[in-house]
Amino acid sequence: HTINSKKTRSNMSSPTSASTNATPGQEKRQNSNFSLFCELLGLLRPLEFIISVDHFPAWRTHLAWSHTSGNKLRDLMTQRFASNMVVLSLFLSTELSVLFSPSSPAHVVRLALADHNLRNYQFYAGLLLCCCIMLTICALVATFTAWAIVSSLSDANAHCVLRSTLGLYACQLPSRLIVSSLYVFLSWVILFLFVLLPNIWAVVLTVLGLMIFFHIVSVYSSLGKVIMYTRAMGKDKIFEGSEEEELLSFDLYTRLIYRAKEYKPLYMNQIPNHYRYKDEEMALGSDSNSKDH
């Protein structure tokens, strides 16, 4: 009976000891996740925490130089214009419906605009709403004009035009207007929260909304940076052979971050060479030769 009780006690104590032994491994994995996440965020510039990386000129430049098919490059540009038109149309319909709404909050905002009451935040909510309407209309004009002109390019000449400074700027202009409209839209929505709700609830909703918003932007900016630095837009595979098939999800995540950090200083300022040369030593040699000349 004594022997059996000792065995029972040892069996009861074994899960505790196992969980105690597993704790350092779990802590090490958590520390590894946190350090990798910090390294991932280290790829971003400060402005890319509030504006996603696909709205910057570097993203358009990577698109222009990574695709060898003129048809595919033109389709990528026009598809972006199509999605922008849908978003801008929703923005404009929302803004106009709020400005001319017969509801009492909208009526208060219109009265503050008419009285030119600079000490009241209802005036600034209405002012930002009017500015957002103008920005959205300008973004719509720029988007459907760029859509019509870019779609007229032939497959043979799409690279030549879209890789030029003028072509890149023409494709980037609608995106800049959309970003401006988005942030003005967010600003007047926040001010309308203070018109509709008590201040404490408006502050809580604003903080929660901004946290989620910045989380979304930082996640997709990080993914975009990994895509650009690892040449994922190009036709060549990131990992050679069967290396990709042998890695698990966390290992792929780790390798992608290290590969992006490795390629970042090599190709940050030489985007065309990022896709012209498969071997990074060739790219470095071409960069040094161009500097010598």
Protein Blocks (a to p, Z undefined) as FASTA:
>chain_A
ZZmmmmmmmmmmmmmmmmmmmmmmmmmmmmmmmmmmmmmmmmpcfklmmbcfklpfklmm
mmmmmpmbfklmmmmmmmmmmmmmmmmmmmmmmmmmmmmpcbfklmmmmmmmmnopakbc
klmmmmmmmmmmmmmmmmmmmmmmmmmmmmmpcfklmmmmmmpmklmmmmmmmmmmmmmm
mmmmmmmmmmmmmmmpcfklmmmmmmmmmmmmmmmmmmmmmmmmmmmmnopmpmbdfbgc
jllmmpcfklmmmmmmmmmmmmmmmmmmmmmlmmmpmblklmmmmmmmmmmZZ
